[in-house]
Amino acid sequence: MKKLIGSAVLALALFPLAASMPQAGPISSACIRSDRDAASRRLCNCLQSVANKELSRTDQKVAASFFKDPHKAQEMRQSDRRSHERFWLRYKSFGQTASATCSRRS
């Protein structure tokens, strides 16, 4: 019982620290794995932070795929499908916010 209480107290004590740590997500992971010279852990975590606020998890997975296959982004942007158009508007907004937010941190 003492171990359980001790573990719970420790978890609660570390919670604020864990909440402030960047969380890995699809954008951050794809960014870090990319071969781009500008990709740094700091920049990739910033992009993920913005994505968490602006994009759904599904949108994040689609956007992350662009790091591996940039042509896919071009195909989606030019697509006539309504769902691609709606995604692209969300992605464009994400890009503008990320540019304004993350360029100050890199």
N, C-alpha and C positions, 0 to 999 in steps of 0.2 A: 504494500500500500504506500509506504514512504517513497519507493522508487517511482511509482506512478505519479504521485503528487509532485515529486522533484522534477520529473520529466515535463509535466504540465507547466510548472512554474518556469522552467528553462525555455520551453517553447513560447510561452507568453512574453518572456523577457526578450527573446530574439525576434519576435514578430515585427516590431517597428523596423528593425534592421533588414529583415527579409523583404518587407514591403517597399523599401527604397532601392533594392538591388534590381538591376535590369533583368527582365525575364526573356529567355530565349523564345523566339517565335519564328515563323516561317520566313519573314522578311530578313530578320537579323541573321538567321542561319544561312540563307541563300547569299546574302551580302558578304558575309565572312568567307564563305566558300568560293566566291567569285574571284576571277583573276584580275580584277580591276586594281590599279595602283592606288587609287584614292580610298579603297575599302579599309577602314580601320575599325577596331572593335567599338570605339567611341561613336563613330559615325553610324555604323550598322545598328548599334543599340538605340541611337537617336531615331533612326528611321523606323525601327520597330515600335518605339514609344509613340510616334505619330500615327503609325498604322493601327495601333491598338485603339486609338481615339477615333480614327476616321474610317477604318475599313472593317468589315465583318471578317470572321476567321476564314470564310470561303474566299472572299475577295483577296485576303492576304496570301492565300495559297496560290491563287491565280497570278497575282503580282510577283510573288517569289519565283514563279516559273520563268518570268521574263529575264531574270539574271542568267539563267542557263541558256535560254533561247530568245534573244532579243527580237528576232523576226516574228515570234509569236505575238509580241506586243503590237507590231505593225499590222499583222493580219487582223487582230482583234479591233484595232482602231479603225480599220477600213471596212470592217464587216458591216453588212446590212441588217444583221440580227438586232432586234430591239434590246435584248438582254445584254449584248456586247456594248451597245451604245450607252445604256444605263451604267454598266460597269465602268466604261471609259470616263464618264463624267465624274464618278466617285474617285477613280484613280487619278484623274487630272487634278481634282481638288486636293487629294492626298499629296501629290507631287508638289503643288504650290506651297502647301503648309510645311511639308518636309524641307523644301528648299529654304523657306524663310526661317524655319526653326533650327535646322541642323547645320546650315552654313555658318552660323554663329559659333557652333560648338566644335567644328572640325579643325 
